[in-house]
Amino acid sequence: MKRIILPLLLFLTLLAVGCGGPSAGPEPTATAEEARGEVLPLDETRWELDSILGAPIVPETALTIRFVNNY
């Protein structure tokens, strides 16, 4: 009889723990845009690349991107 009761108790305990429902989990974090606040427009701006992964680009080169309205 003891051989049946102990495994049955163990099974029921594990079953009860598994049916506890979802955990609270971490709070959702803000997106990058929400963290910064207002989204800034890129129209009429110019960006210049000066390094890639911390390494400088080839000397005497200019890699740029320019955002123009309607393009």
mmCIF file as Biopython writes it, N, C-alpha, C and O atoms, coordinates in Angstrom:
data_model
#
loop_
_atom_site.group_PDB
_atom_site.id
_atom_site.type_symbol
_atom_site.label_atom_id
_atom_site.label_alt_id
_atom_site.label_comp_id
_atom_site.label_asym_id
_atom_site.label_entity_id
_atom_site.label_seq_id
_atom_site.pdbx_PDB_ins_code
_atom_site.Cartn_x
_atom_site.Cartn_y
_atom_site.Cartn_z
_atom_site.occupancy
_atom_site.B_iso_or_equiv
_atom_site.auth_seq_id
_atom_site.auth_asym_id
_atom_site.pdbx_PDB_model_num
ATOM 1   N N  . MET A ? 1  ? 0.808  -1.183 0.000   1.0 0.0 1  A 1 
ATOM 2   C CA . MET A ? 1  ? 0.000  0.000  0.000   1.0 0.0 1  A 1 
ATOM 3   C C  . MET A ? 1  ? 0.867  1.269  0.000   1.0 0.0 1  A 1 
ATOM 4   O O  . MET A ? 1  ? 0.544  2.245  -0.679  1.0 0.0 1  A 1 
ATOM 5   N N  . LYS A ? 2  ? 1.985  1.249  0.777   1.0 0.0 2  A 1 
ATOM 6   C CA . LYS A ? 2  ? 2.879  2.393  0.816   1.0 0.0 2  A 1 
ATOM 7   C C  . LYS A ? 2  ? 3.531  2.630  -0.544  1.0 0.0 2  A 1 
ATOM 8   O O  . LYS A ? 2  ? 3.857  3.767  -0.887  1.0 0.0 2  A 1 
ATOM 9   N N  . ARG A ? 3  ? 3.722  1.561  -1.319  1.0 0.0 3  A 1 
ATOM 10  C CA . ARG A ? 3  ? 4.335  1.693  -2.640  1.0 0.0 3  A 1 
ATOM 11  C C  . ARG A ? 3  ? 3.432  2.465  -3.599  1.0 0.0 3  A 1 
ATOM 12  O O  . ARG A ? 3  ? 3.917  3.037  -4.575  1.0 0.0 3  A 1 
ATOM 13  N N  . ILE A ? 4  ? 2.166  2.487  -3.341  1.0 0.0 4  A 1 
ATOM 14  C CA . ILE A ? 4  ? 1.216  3.181  -4.219  1.0 0.0 4  A 1 
ATOM 15  C C  . ILE A ? 4  ? 0.973  4.608  -3.740  1.0 0.0 4  A 1 
ATOM 16  O O  . ILE A ? 4  ? 0.842  5.516  -4.561  1.0 0.0 4  A 1 
ATOM 17  N N  . ILE A ? 5  ? 0.910  4.822  -2.427  1.0 0.0 5  A 1 
ATOM 18  C CA . ILE A ? 5  ? 0.565  6.130  -1.881  1.0 0.0 5  A 1 
ATOM 19  C C  . ILE A ? 5  ? 1.659  7.159  -2.140  1.0 0.0 5  A 1 
ATOM 20  O O  . ILE A ? 5  ? 1.343  8.275  -2.553  1.0 0.0 5  A 1 
ATOM 21  N N  . LEU A ? 6  ? 2.917  6.837  -1.918  1.0 0.0 6  A 1 
ATOM 22  C CA . LEU A ? 6  ? 4.006  7.793  -2.100  1.0 0.0 6  A 1 
ATOM 23  C C  . LEU A ? 6  ? 4.119  8.249  -3.563  1.0 0.0 6  A 1 
ATOM 24  O O  . LEU A ? 6  ? 4.162  9.456  -3.804  1.0 0.0 6  A 1 
ATOM 25  N N  . PRO A ? 7  ? 4.169  7.341  -4.549  1.0 0.0 7  A 1 
ATOM 26  C CA . PRO A ? 7  ? 4.213  7.815  -5.937  1.0 0.0 7  A 1 
ATOM 27  C C  . PRO A ? 7  ? 2.951  8.605  -6.329  1.0 0.0 7  A 1 
ATOM 28  O O  . PRO A ? 7  ? 3.033  9.559  -7.104  1.0 0.0 7  A 1 
ATOM 29  N N  . LEU A ? 8  ? 1.794  8.210  -5.795  1.0 0.0 8  A 1 
ATOM 30  C CA . LEU A ? 8  ? 0.560  8.924  -6.088  1.0 0.0 8  A 1 
ATOM 31  C C  . LEU A ? 8  ? 0.609  10.340 -5.516  1.0 0.0 8  A 1 
ATOM 32  O O  . LEU A ? 8  ? 0.203  11.294 -6.180  1.0 0.0 8  A 1 
ATOM 33  N N  . LEU A ? 9  ? 1.102  10.476 -4.293  1.0 0.0 9  A 1 
ATOM 34  C CA . LEU A ? 9  ? 1.257  11.810 -3.697  1.0 0.0 9  A 1 
ATOM 35  C C  . LEU A ? 9  ? 2.243  12.669 -4.486  1.0 0.0 9  A 1 
ATOM 36  O O  . LEU A ? 9  ? 1.998  13.854 -4.715  1.0 0.0 9  A 1 
ATOM 37  N N  . LEU A ? 10 ? 3.343  12.075 -4.893  1.0 0.0 10 A 1 
ATOM 38  C CA . LEU A ? 10 ? 4.332  12.792 -5.688  1.0 0.0 10 A 1 
ATOM 39  C C  . LEU A ? 10 ? 3.727  13.246 -7.013  1.0 0.0 10 A 1 
ATOM 40  O O  . LEU A ? 10 ? 3.926  14.388 -7.427  1.0 0.0 10 A 1 
ATOM 41  N N  . PHE A ? 11 ? 2.997  12.369 -7.672  1.0 0.0 11 A 1 
ATOM 42  C CA . PHE A ? 11 ? 2.356  12.707 -8.943  1.0 0.0 11 A 1 
ATOM 43  C C  . PHE A ? 11 ? 1.349  13.846 -8.772  1.0 0.0 11 A 1 
ATOM 44  O O  . PHE A ? 11 ? 1.329  14.782 -9.571  1.0 0.0 11 A 1 
ATOM 45  N N  . LEU A ? 12 ? 0.523  13.770 -7.740  1.0 0.0 12 A 1 
ATOM 46  C CA . LEU A ? 12 ? -0.487 14.804 -7.498  1.0 0.0 12 A 1 
ATOM 47  C C  . LEU A ? 12 ? 0.162  16.146 -7.155  1.0 0.0 12 A 1 
ATOM 48  O O  . LEU A ? 12 ? -0.329 17.197 -7.568  1.0 0.0 12 A 1 
ATOM 49  N N  . THR A ? 13 ? 1.256  16.114 -6.408  1.0 0.0 13 A 1 
ATOM 50  C CA . THR A ? 13 ? 1.978  17.344 -6.078  1.0 0.0 13 A 1 
ATOM 51  C C  . THR A ? 13 ? 2.536  17.988 -7.334  1.0 0.0 13 A 1 
ATOM 52  O O  . THR A ? 13 ? 2.393  19.194 -7.534  1.0 0.0 13 A 1 
ATOM 53  N N  . LEU A ? 14 ? 3.170  17.192 -8.181  1.0 0.0 14 A 1 
ATOM 54  C CA . LEU A ? 14 ? 3.719  17.732 -9.426  1.0 0.0 14 A 1 
ATOM 55  C C  . LEU A ? 14 ? 2.621  18.254 -10.343 1.0 0.0 14 A 1 
ATOM 56  O O  . LEU A ? 14 ? 2.795  19.270 -11.016 1.0 0.0 14 A 1 
ATOM 57  N N  . LEU A ? 15 ? 1.508  17.564 -10.365 1.0 0.0 15 A 1 
ATOM 58  C CA . LEU A ? 15 ? 0.376  18.002 -11.165 1.0 0.0 15 A 1 
ATOM 59  C C  . LEU A ? 15 ? -0.154 19.340 -10.671 1.0 0.0 15 A 1 
ATOM 60  O O  . LEU A ? 15 ? -0.457 20.222 -11.474 1.0 0.0 15 A 1 
ATOM 61  N N  . ALA A ? 16 ? -0.267 19.497 -9.362  1.0 0.0 16 A 1 
ATOM 62  C CA . ALA A ? 16 ? -0.763 20.747 -8.786  1.0 0.0 16 A 1 
ATOM 63  C C  . ALA A ? 16 ? 0.198  21.905 -9.057  1.0 0.0 16 A 1 
ATOM 64  O O  . ALA A ? 16 ? -0.241 23.019 -9.342  1.0 0.0 16 A 1 
ATOM 65  N N  . VAL A ? 17 ? 1.495  21.652 -8.972  1.0 0.0 17 A 1 
ATOM 66  C CA . VAL A ? 17 ? 2.488  22.697 -9.238  1.0 0.0 17 A 1 
ATOM 67  C C  . VAL A ? 17 ? 2.453  23.090 -10.708 1.0 0.0 17 A 1 
ATOM 68  O O  . VAL A ? 17 ? 2.572  24.272 -11.033 1.0 0.0 17 A 1 
ATOM 69  N N  . GLY A ? 18 ? 2.293  22.131 -11.590 1.0 0.0 18 A 1 
ATOM 70  C CA . GLY A ? 18 ? 2.249  22.417 -13.022 1.0 0.0 18 A 1 
ATOM 71  C C  . GLY A ? 18 ? 1.011  23.166 -13.450 1.0 0.0 18 A 1 
ATOM 72  O O  . GLY A ? 18 ? 1.019  23.825 -14.490 1.0 0.0 18 A 1 
ATOM 73  N N  . CYS A ? 19 ? -0.049 23.083 -12.678 1.0 0.0 19 A 1 
ATOM 74  C CA . CYS A ? 19 ? -1.304 23.768 -13.015 1.0 0.0 19 A 1 
ATOM 75  C C  . CYS A ? 19 ? -1.422 25.109 -12.318 1.0 0.0 19 A 1 
ATOM 76  O O  . CYS A ? 19 ? -2.527 25.632 -12.178 1.0 0.0 19 A 1 
ATOM 77  N N  . GLY A ? 20 ? -0.331 25.668 -11.887 1.0 0.0 20 A 1 
ATOM 78  C CA . GLY A ? 20 ? -0.351 26.922 -11.147 1.0 0.0 20 A 1 
ATOM 79  C C  . GLY A ? 20 ? -0.676 28.134 -11.996 1.0 0.0 20 A 1 
ATOM 80  O O  . GLY A ? 20 ? -0.902 29.211 -11.444 1.0 0.0 20 A 1 
ATOM 81  N N  . GLY A ? 21 ? -0.711 28.009 -13.302 1.0 0.0 21 A 1 
ATOM 82  C CA . GLY A ? 21 ? -0.994 29.143 -14.166 1.0 0.0 21 A 1 
ATOM 83  C C  . GLY A ? 21 ? 0.273  29.868 -14.570 1.0 0.0 21 A 1 
ATOM 84  O O  . GLY A ? 21 ? 1.366  29.529 -14.116 1.0 0.0 21 A 1 
ATOM 85  N N  . PRO A ? 22 ? 0.126  30.860 -15.417 1.0 0.0 22 A 1 
ATOM 86  C CA . PRO A ? 22 ? 1.309  31.585 -15.881 1.0 0.0 22 A 1 
ATOM 87  C C  . PRO A ? 22 ? 1.918  32.434 -14.774 1.0 0.0 22 A 1 
ATOM 88  O O  . PRO A ? 22 ? 1.216  32.932 -13.894 1.0 0.0 22 A 1 
ATOM 89  N N  . SER A ? 23 ? 3.223  32.588 -14.835 1.0 0.0 23 A 1 
ATOM 90  C CA . SER A ? 23 ? 3.893  33.439 -13.859 1.0 0.0 23 A 1 
ATOM 91  C C  . SER A ? 23 ? 3.755  34.891 -14.287 1.0 0.0 23 A 1 
ATOM 92  O O  . SER A ? 23 ? 3.412  35.175 -15.435 1.0 0.0 23 A 1 
ATOM 93  N N  . ALA A ? 24 ? 4.019  35.801 -13.374 1.0 0.0 24 A 1 
ATOM 94  C CA . ALA A ? 24 ? 3.869  37.233 -13.651 1.0 0.0 24 A 1 
ATOM 95  C C  . ALA A ? 24 ? 4.838  37.672 -14.741 1.0 0.0 24 A 1 
ATOM 96  O O  . ALA A ? 24 ? 4.451  38.441 -15.622 1.0 0.0 24 A 1 
ATOM 97  N N  . GLY A ? 25 ? 6.055  37.221 -14.711 1.0 0.0 25 A 1 
ATOM 98  C CA . GLY A ? 25 ? 7.043  37.588 -15.724 1.0 0.0 25 A 1 
ATOM 99  C C  . GLY A ? 25 ? 7.478  39.035 -15.596 1.0 0.0 25 A 1 
ATOM 100 O O  . GLY A ? 25 ? 6.905  39.794 -14.814 1.0 0.0 25 A 1 
ATOM 101 N N  . PRO A ? 26 ? 8.495  39.419 -16.366 1.0 0.0 26 A 1 
ATOM 102 C CA . PRO A ? 26 ? 9.003  40.787 -16.292 1.0 0.0 26 A 1 
ATOM 103 C C  . PRO A ? 26 ? 8.027  41.774 -16.947 1.0 0.0 26 A 1 
ATOM 104 O O  . PRO A ? 26 ? 7.229  41.403 -17.807 1.0 0.0 26 A 1 
ATOM 105 N N  . GLU A ? 27 ? 8.113  43.015 -16.525 1.0 0.0 27 A 1 
ATOM 106 C CA . GLU A ? 27 ? 7.304  44.073 -17.120 1.0 0.0 27 A 1 
ATOM 107 C C  . GLU A ? 27 ? 7.803  44.351 -18.537 1.0 0.0 27 A 1 
ATOM 108 O O  . GLU A ? 27 ? 9.007  44.280 -18.780 1.0 0.0 27 A 1 
ATOM 109 N N  . PRO A ? 28 ? 6.916  44.664 -19.474 1.0 0.0 28 A 1 
ATOM 110 C CA . PRO A ? 28 ? 7.376  44.979 -20.831 1.0 0.0 28 A 1 
ATOM 111 C C  . PRO A ? 28 ? 8.192  46.274 -20.827 1.0 0.0 28 A 1 
ATOM 112 O O  . PRO A ? 28 ? 7.885  47.220 -20.102 1.0 0.0 28 A 1 
ATOM 113 N N  . THR A ? 29 ? 9.222  46.290 -21.643 1.0 0.0 29 A 1 
ATOM 114 C CA . THR A ? 29 ? 10.073 47.476 -21.723 1.0 0.0 29 A 1 
ATOM 115 C C  . THR A ? 29 ? 9.622  48.362 -22.877 1.0 0.0 29 A 1 
ATOM 116 O O  . THR A ? 29 ? 8.975  47.894 -23.814 1.0 0.0 29 A 1 
ATOM 117 N N  . ALA A ? 30 ? 9.960  49.618 -22.805 1.0 0.0 30 A 1 
ATOM 118 C CA . ALA A ? 30 ? 9.588  50.577 -23.843 1.0 0.0 30 A 1 
ATOM 119 C C  . ALA A ? 30 ? 10.416 50.337 -25.094 1.0 0.0 30 A 1 
ATOM 120 O O  . ALA A ? 30 ? 11.568 49.908 -25.016 1.0 0.0 30 A 1 
ATOM 121 N N  . THR A ? 31 ? 9.824  50.615 -26.248 1.0 0.0 31 A 1 
ATOM 122 C CA . THR A ? 31 ? 10.578 50.535 -27.489 1.0 0.0 31 A 1 
ATOM 123 C C  . THR A ? 31 ? 11.570 51.689 -27.538 1.0 0.0 31 A 1 
ATOM 124 O O  . THR A ? 31 ? 11.488 52.618 -26.735 1.0 0.0 31 A 1 
ATOM 125 N N  . ALA A ? 32 ? 12.496 51.630 -28.468 1.0 0.0 32 A 1 
ATOM 126 C CA . ALA A ? 32 ? 13.500 52.689 -28.588 1.0 0.0 32 A 1 
ATOM 127 C C  . ALA A ? 32 ? 12.835 54.038 -28.823 1.0 0.0 32 A 1 
ATOM 128 O O  . ALA A ? 32 ? 13.257 55.048 -28.258 1.0 0.0 32 A 1 
ATOM 129 N N  . GLU A ? 33 ? 11.786 54.058 -29.664 1.0 0.0 33 A 1 
ATOM 130 C CA . GLU A ? 33 ? 11.104 55.319 -29.943 1.0 0.0 33 A 1 
ATOM 131 C C  . GLU A ? 33 ? 10.411 55.853 -28.691 1.0 0.0 33 A 1 
ATOM 132 O O  . GLU A ? 33 ? 10.454 57.054 -28.423 1.0 0.0 33 A 1 
ATOM 133 N N  . GLU A ? 34 ? 9.781  54.978 -27.934 1.0 0.0 34 A 1 
ATOM 134 C CA . GLU A ? 34 ? 9.105  55.412 -26.710 1.0 0.0 34 A 1 
ATOM 135 C C  . GLU A ? 34 ? 10.115 55.909 -25.689 1.0 0.0 34 A 1 
ATOM 136 O O  . GLU A ? 34 ? 9.842  56.864 -24.961 1.0 0.0 34 A 1 
ATOM 137 N N  . ALA A ? 35 ? 11.269 55.276 -25.627 1.0 0.0 35 A 1 
ATOM 138 C CA . ALA A ? 35 ? 12.283 55.680 -24.664 1.0 0.0 35 A 1 
ATOM 139 C C  . ALA A ? 35 ? 12.853 57.056 -24.999 1.0 0.0 35 A 1 
ATOM 140 O O  . ALA A ? 35 ? 13.164 57.840 -24.102 1.0 0.0 35 A 1 
ATOM 141 N N  . ARG A ? 36 ? 12.988 57.342 -26.282 1.0 0.0 36 A 1 
ATOM 142 C CA . ARG A ? 36 ? 13.534 58.639 -26.704 1.0 0.0 36 A 1 
ATOM 143 C C  . ARG A ? 36 ? 12.496 59.741 -26.617 1.0 0.0 36 A 1 
ATOM 144 O O  . ARG A ? 36 ? 12.844 60.909 -26.442 1.0 0.0 36 A 1 
ATOM 145 N N  . GLY A ? 37 ? 11.246 59.391 -26.735 1.0 0.0 37 A 1 
ATOM 146 C CA . GLY A ? 37 ? 10.204 60.416 -26.741 1.0 0.0 37 A 1 
ATOM 147 C C  . GLY A ? 37 ? 9.745  60.671 -28.163 1.0 0.0 37 A 1 
ATOM 148 O O  . GLY A ? 37 ? 9.356  59.743 -28.873 1.0 0.0 37 A 1 
ATOM 149 N N  . GLU A ? 38 ? 9.788  61.906 -28.570 1.0 0.0 38 A 1 
ATOM 150 C CA . GLU A ? 38 ? 9.299  62.307 -29.888 1.0 0.0 38 A 1 
ATOM 151 C C  . GLU A ? 38 ? 10.199 61.773 -31.002 1.0 0.0 38 A 1 
ATOM 152 O O  . GLU A ? 38 ? 11.424 61.801 -30.888 1.0 0.0 38 A 1 
ATOM 153 N N  . VAL A ? 39 ? 9.582  61.291 -32.073 1.0 0.0 39 A 1 
ATOM 154 C CA . VAL A ? 39 ? 10.337 60.809 -33.233 1.0 0.0 39 A 1 
ATOM 155 C C  . VAL A ? 39 ? 10.740 62.015 -34.072 1.0 0.0 39 A 1 
ATOM 156 O O  . VAL A ? 39 ? 9.897  62.829 -34.448 1.0 0.0 39 A 1 
ATOM 157 N N  . LEU A ? 40 ? 12.020 62.123 -34.358 1.0 0.0 40 A 1 
ATOM 158 C CA . LEU A ? 40 ? 12.525 63.251 -35.132 1.0 0.0 40 A 1 
ATOM 159 C C  . LEU A ? 40 ? 12.514 62.929 -36.623 1.0 0.0 40 A 1 
ATOM 160 O O  . LEU A ? 40 ? 12.897 61.827 -37.015 1.0 0.0 40 A 1 
ATOM 161 N N  . PRO A ? 41 ? 12.083 63.866 -37.455 1.0 0.0 41 A 1 
ATOM 162 C CA . PRO A ? 41 ? 12.071 63.615 -38.893 1.0 0.0 41 A 1 
ATOM 163 C C  . PRO A ? 41 ? 13.492 63.617 -39.458 1.0 0.0 41 A 1 
ATOM 164 O O  . PRO A ? 41 ? 14.370 64.306 -38.938 1.0 0.0 41 A 1 
ATOM 165 N N  . LEU A ? 42 ? 13.712 62.851 -40.514 1.0 0.0 42 A 1 
ATOM 166 C CA . LEU A ? 42 ? 15.030 62.799 -41.160 1.0 0.0 42 A 1 
ATOM 167 C C  . LEU A ? 42 ? 15.119 63.726 -42.367 1.0 0.0 42 A 1 
ATOM 168 O O  . LEU A ? 42 ? 16.193 63.884 -42.948 1.0 0.0 42 A 1 
ATOM 169 N N  . ASP A ? 43 ? 13.997 64.341 -42.749 1.0 0.0 43 A 1 
ATOM 170 C CA . ASP A ? 43 ? 13.995 65.204 -43.924 1.0 0.0 43 A 1 
ATOM 171 C C  . ASP A ? 43 ? 15.065 66.285 -43.813 1.0 0.0 43 A 1 
ATOM 172 O O  . ASP A ? 43 ? 15.231 66.924 -42.774 1.0 0.0 43 A 1 
ATOM 173 N N  . GLU A ? 44 ? 15.779 66.467 -44.912 1.0 0.0 44 A 1 
ATOM 174 C CA . GLU A ? 44 ? 16.817 67.504 -45.016 1.0 0.0 44 A 1 
ATOM 175 C C  . GLU A ? 44 ? 17.934 67.325 -43.993 1.0 0.0 44 A 1 
ATOM 176 O O  . GLU A ? 44 ? 18.466 68.307 -43.475 1.0 0.0 44 A 1 
ATOM 177 N N  . THR A ? 45 ? 18.291 66.074 -43.700 1.0 0.0 45 A 1 
ATOM 178 C CA . THR A ? 45 ? 19.433 65.827 -42.817 1.0 0.0 45 A 1 
ATOM 179 C C  . THR A ? 45 ? 20.514 65.073 -43.588 1.0 0.0 45 A 1 
ATOM 180 O O  . THR A ? 45 ? 20.231 64.413 -44.587 1.0 0.0 45 A 1 
ATOM 181 N N  . ARG A ? 46 ? 21.739 65.178 -43.119 1.0 0.0 46 A 1 
ATOM 182 C CA . ARG A ? 46 ? 22.888 64.512 -43.754 1.0 0.0 46 A 1 
ATOM 183 C C  . ARG A ? 46 ? 23.652 63.784 -42.662 1.0 0.0 46 A 1 
ATOM 184 O O  . ARG A ? 46 ? 23.940 64.356 -41.611 1.0 0.0 46 A 1 
ATOM 185 N N  . TRP A ? 47 ? 23.979 62.524 -42.911 1.0 0.0 47 A 1 
ATOM 186 C CA . TRP A ? 47 ? 24.710 61.704 -41.955 1.0 0.0 47 A 1 
ATOM 187 C C  . TRP A ? 47 ? 26.017 61.262 -42.588 1.0 0.0 47 A 1 
ATOM 188 O O  . TRP A ? 47 ? 26.058 60.907 -43.766 1.0 0.0 47 A 1 
ATOM 189 N N  . GLU A ? 48 ? 27.087 61.285 -41.798 1.0 0.0 48 A 1 
ATOM 190 C CA . GLU A ? 48 ? 28.401 60.866 -42.305 1.0 0.0 48 A 1 
ATOM 191 C C  . GLU A ? 48 ? 28.932 59.735 -41.436 1.0 0.0 48 A 1 
ATOM 192 O O  . GLU A ? 48 ? 28.928 59.820 -40.208 1.0 0.0 48 A 1 
ATOM 193 N N  . LEU A ? 49 ? 29.394 58.664 -42.103 1.0 0.0 49 A 1 
ATOM 194 C CA . LEU A ? 49 ? 29.950 57.504 -41.400 1.0 0.0 49 A 1 
ATOM 195 C C  . LEU A ? 49 ? 31.402 57.782 -41.069 1.0 0.0 49 A 1 
ATOM 196 O O  . LEU A ? 49 ? 32.193 58.101 -41.956 1.0 0.0 49 A 1 
ATOM 197 N N  . ASP A ? 50 ? 31.763 57.663 -39.786 1.0 0.0 50 A 1 
ATOM 198 C CA . ASP A ? 50 ? 33.167 57.883 -39.424 1.0 0.0 50 A 1 
ATOM 199 C C  . ASP A ? 50 ? 33.846 56.638 -38.872 1.0 0.0 50 A 1 
ATOM 200 O O  . ASP A ? 50 ? 35.071 56.603 -38.758 1.0 0.0 50 A 1 
ATOM 201 N N  . SER A ? 51 ? 33.051 55.594 -38.521 1.0 0.0 51 A 1 
ATOM 202 C CA . SER A ? 51 ? 33.656 54.343 -38.070 1.0 0.0 51 A 1 
ATOM 203 C C  . SER A ? 51 ? 32.651 53.216 -38.242 1.0 0.0 51 A 1 
ATOM 204 O O  . SER A ? 51 ? 31.442 53.441 -38.305 1.0 0.0 51 A 1 
ATOM 205 N N  . ILE A ? 52 ? 33.179 51.992 -38.317 1.0 0.0 52 A 1 
ATOM 206 C CA . ILE A ? 52 ? 32.350 50.792 -38.388 1.0 0.0 52 A 1 
ATOM 207 C C  . ILE A ? 52 ? 32.790 49.879 -37.259 1.0 0.0 52 A 1 
ATOM 208 O O  . ILE A ? 52 ? 33.934 49.426 -37.227 1.0 0.0 52 A 1 
ATOM 209 N N  . LEU A ? 53 ? 31.884 49.610 -36.337 1.0 0.0 53 A 1 
ATOM 210 C CA . LEU A ? 53 ? 32.177 48.790 -35.156 1.0 0.0 53 A 1 
ATOM 211 C C  . LEU A ? 53 ? 33.396 49.307 -34.401 1.0 0.0 53 A 1 
ATOM 212 O O  . LEU A ? 53 ? 34.200 48.523 -33.898 1.0 0.0 53 A 1 
ATOM 213 N N  . GLY A ? 54 ? 33.529 50.623 -34.325 1.0 0.0 54 A 1 
ATOM 214 C CA . GLY A ? 54 ? 34.611 51.239 -33.582 1.0 0.0 54 A 1 
ATOM 215 C C  . GLY A ? 54 ? 35.894 51.432 -34.368 1.0 0.0 54 A 1 
ATOM 216 O O  . GLY A ? 54 ? 36.786 52.142 -33.904 1.0 0.0 54 A 1 
ATOM 217 N N  . ALA A ? 55 ? 36.021 50.822 -35.546 1.0 0.0 55 A 1 
ATOM 218 C CA . ALA A ? 55 ? 37.223 50.976 -36.366 1.0 0.0 55 A 1 
ATOM 219 C C  . ALA A ? 55 ? 37.002 52.103 -37.369 1.0 0.0 55 A 1 
ATOM 220 O O  . ALA A ? 55 ? 35.943 52.175 -37.993 1.0 0.0 55 A 1 
ATOM 221 N N  . PRO A ? 56 ? 37.990 52.985 -37.533 1.0 0.0 56 A 1 
ATOM 222 C CA . PRO A ? 56 ? 37.823 54.086 -38.492 1.0 0.0 56 A 1 
ATOM 223 C C  . PRO A ? 56 ? 37.727 53.557 -39.924 1.0 0.0 56 A 1 
ATOM 224 O O  . PRO A ? 56 ? 38.283 52.509 -40.254 1.0 0.0 56 A 1 
ATOM 225 N N  . ILE A ? 57 ? 37.016 54.300 -40.755 1.0 0.0 57 A 1 
ATOM 226 C CA . ILE A ? 57 ? 36.916 53.908 -42.162 1.0 0.0 57 A 1 
ATOM 227 C C  . ILE A ? 57 ? 38.204 54.296 -42.882 1.0 0.0 57 A 1 
ATOM 228 O O  . ILE A ? 57 ? 39.100 54.886 -42.278 1.0 0.0 57 A 1 
ATOM 229 N N  . VAL A ? 58 ? 38.297 53.972 -44.152 1.0 0.0 58 A 1 
ATOM 230 C CA . VAL A ? 58 ? 39.496 54.240 -44.947 1.0 0.0 58 A 1 
ATOM 231 C C  . VAL A ? 58 ? 39.779 55.752 -44.939 1.0 0.0 58 A 1 
ATOM 232 O O  . VAL A ? 58 ? 38.875 56.547 -45.193 1.0 0.0 58 A 1 
ATOM 233 N N  . PRO A ? 59 ? 41.025 56.151 -44.650 1.0 0.0 59 A 1 
ATOM 234 C CA . PRO A ? 59 ? 41.355 57.580 -44.624 1.0 0.0 59 A 1 
ATOM 235 C C  . PRO A ? 59 ? 41.032 58.257 -45.962 1.0 0.0 59 A 1 
ATOM 236 O O  . PRO A ? 59 ? 41.098 57.643 -47.027 1.0 0.0 59 A 1 
ATOM 237 N N  . GLU A ? 60 ? 40.685 59.520 -45.867 1.0 0.0 60 A 1 
ATOM 238 C CA . GLU A ? 60 ? 40.378 60.366 -47.013 1.0 0.0 60 A 1 
ATOM 239 C C  . GLU A ? 60 ? 39.199 59.844 -47.837 1.0 0.0 60 A 1 
ATOM 240 O O  . GLU A ? 60 ? 39.172 60.003 -49.057 1.0 0.0 60 A 1 
ATOM 241 N N  . THR A ? 61 ? 38.248 59.235 -47.180 1.0 0.0 61 A 1 
ATOM 242 C CA . THR A ? 61 ? 37.002 58.840 -47.832 1.0 0.0 61 A 1 
ATOM 243 C C  . THR A ? 61 ? 35.849 59.458 -47.054 1.0 0.0 61 A 1 
ATOM 244 O O  . THR A ? 61 ? 35.959 59.742 -45.861 1.0 0.0 61 A 1 
ATOM 245 N N  . ALA A ? 62 ? 34.766 59.653 -47.743 1.0 0.0 62 A 1 
ATOM 246 C CA . ALA A ? 62 ? 33.586 60.212 -47.099 1.0 0.0 62 A 1 
ATOM 247 C C  . ALA A ? 62 ? 32.375 59.378 -47.492 1.0 0.0 62 A 1 
ATOM 248 O O  . ALA A ? 62 ? 31.979 59.361 -48.657 1.0 0.0 62 A 1 
ATOM 249 N N  . LEU A ? 63 ? 31.794 58.693 -46.531 1.0 0.0 63 A 1 
ATOM 250 C CA . LEU A ? 63 ? 30.576 57.937 -46.761 1.0 0.0 63 A 1 
ATOM 251 C C  . LEU A ? 63 ? 29.438 58.705 -46.100 1.0 0.0 63 A 1 
ATOM 252 O O  . LEU A ? 63 ? 29.395 58.841 -44.877 1.0 0.0 63 A 1 
ATOM 253 N N  . THR A ? 64 ? 28.524 59.201 -46.916 1.0 0.0 64 A 1 
ATOM 254 C CA . THR A ? 64 ? 27.432 60.008 -46.386 1.0 0.0 64 A 1 
ATOM 255 C C  . THR A ? 64 ? 26.098 59.519 -46.925 1.0 0.0 64 A 1 
ATOM 256 O O  . THR A ? 64 ? 26.027 58.837 -47.947 1.0 0.0 64 A 1 
ATOM 257 N N  . ILE A ? 65 ? 25.050 59.884 -46.213 1.0 0.0 65 A 1 
ATOM 258 C CA . ILE A ? 65 ? 23.694 59.656 -46.683 1.0 0.0 65 A 1 
ATOM 259 C C  . ILE A ? 65 ? 22.925 60.945 -46.393 1.0 0.0 65 A 1 
ATOM 260 O O  . ILE A ? 65 ? 23.049 61.533 -45.318 1.0 0.0 65 A 1 
ATOM 261 N N  . ARG A ? 66 ? 22.136 61.364 -47.366 1.0 0.0 66 A 1 
ATOM 262 C CA . ARG A ? 66 ? 21.361 62.589 -47.223 1.0 0.0 66 A 1 
ATOM 263 C C  . ARG A ? 66 ? 19.894 62.275 -47.446 1.0 0.0 66 A 1 
ATOM 264 O O  . ARG A ? 66 ? 19.546 61.632 -48.436 1.0 0.0 66 A 1 
ATOM 265 N N  . PHE A ? 67 ? 19.039 62.708 -46.559 1.0 0.0 67 A 1 
ATOM 266 C CA . PHE A ? 67 ? 17.607 62.505 -46.663 1.0 0.0 67 A 1 
ATOM 267 C C  . PHE A ? 67 ? 16.984 63.796 -47.179 1.0 0.0 67 A 1 
ATOM 268 O O  . PHE A ? 67 ? 17.124 64.857 -46.569 1.0 0.0 67 A 1 
ATOM 269 N N  . VAL A ? 68 ? 16.289 63.688 -48.319 1.0 0.0 68 A 1 
ATOM 270 C CA . VAL A ? 68 ? 15.681 64.848 -48.954 1.0 0.0 68 A 1 
ATOM 271 C C  . VAL A ? 68 ? 14.181 64.623 -49.025 1.0 0.0 68 A 1 
ATOM 272 O O  . VAL A ? 68 ? 13.735 63.493 -49.224 1.0 0.0 68 A 1 
ATOM 273 N N  . ASN A ? 69 ? 13.411 65.663 -48.870 1.0 0.0 69 A 1 
ATOM 274 C CA . ASN A ? 69 ? 11.945 65.569 -48.962 1.0 0.0 69 A 1 
ATOM 275 C C  . ASN A ? 69 ? 11.516 64.977 -50.297 1.0 0.0 69 A 1 
ATOM 276 O O  . ASN A ? 69 ? 12.089 65.276 -51.345 1.0 0.0 69 A 1 
ATOM 277 N N  . ASN A ? 70 ? 10.482 64.121 -50.232 1.0 0.0 70 A 1 
ATOM 278 C CA . ASN A ? 70 ? 9.821  63.571 -51.419 1.0 0.0 70 A 1 
ATOM 279 C C  . ASN A ? 70 ? 10.673 62.593 -52.213 1.0 0.0 70 A 1 
ATOM 280 O O  . ASN A ? 70 ? 10.364 62.338 -53.377 1.0 0.0 70 A 1 
ATOM 281 N N  . TYR A ? 71 ? 11.730 62.035 -51.638 1.0 0.0 71 A 1 
ATOM 282 C CA . TYR A ? 71 ? 12.543 61.053 -52.364 1.0 0.0 71 A 1 
ATOM 283 C C  . TYR A ? 71 ? 12.737 59.832 -51.530 1.0 0.0 71 A 1 
ATOM 284 O O  . TYR A ? 71 ? 13.394 58.886 -51.963 1.0 0.0 71 A 1 
#
